[in-house]
């Protein structure tokens, strides 16, 4: 059984002030630009850099409803998307050459992929349900996303699906219900959160919407879970053979 840790981190990045879009008022980290020539005037600060995804050399993130990328060493961030509609959930491919993301360019969230160096995004899904990118298969050929397309609205239960970057029909993964998670680097297991909750930001909630992180063997379908006592455990990721996730079991999400 995999060892499990609780992990949280903060990423501080710098955007070029000339390229900044108006900040949206929602929860996030406020960062003061520190690049050469950048002002420290509070009215000009970079705000709410969210949903970081890290490759060997770059960090992709969401800012002001668009996807940006910056070198891990720091520097000027480049905006990869500029279309009307919100783009979110950027995820680097295993080789770092592509970024998958969800975007509401046609009325609902669909899956897109764009070269990390920039270029025209390619749309991969066309279903009227919202498709939220979770990551990639280890071979880099398909994007993993969650969608309630197989159940009935308005309380559709999400499930994980894969879609090839070359295009084609989406395929469901074996879990009958899955909301948030990642496939292990060796492709043999998946760590995931079964269901979402009506209020993701509610602190110290201990009701029935909380579930432990589940780890499924994709060959045998056997499921194991870490020790759990009604806490809200979210956002599982793999670090080698270790599953890291955020938990409020000590009263604060860490």
Buried (B, 14 or more C-beta within 10 A) or exposed (E): EBEBEBBEEEBEBBBBBEBBEEBBEEEBBEBBBEBEEBEEEEEEBBBBBBBBBBBEEBBBBBBBBBBBBBEEEEEEBBBBBEEEBBBBBBBBBBEBEBBBBBBBBEEBBBBBBBBBEEEEBBEBBEBEBBBBBBBBBBEBEBBBBBBBBBBEEEEBBBBBBBBBBEEEEBEBBEBEBBBBBBBBEEEEBBBBBBBBBEEEEEEEBEEEBBBBBBBBEBEEEEBBBBEBEEBBBBBBBBEEEEBBBBBBBEEEBE
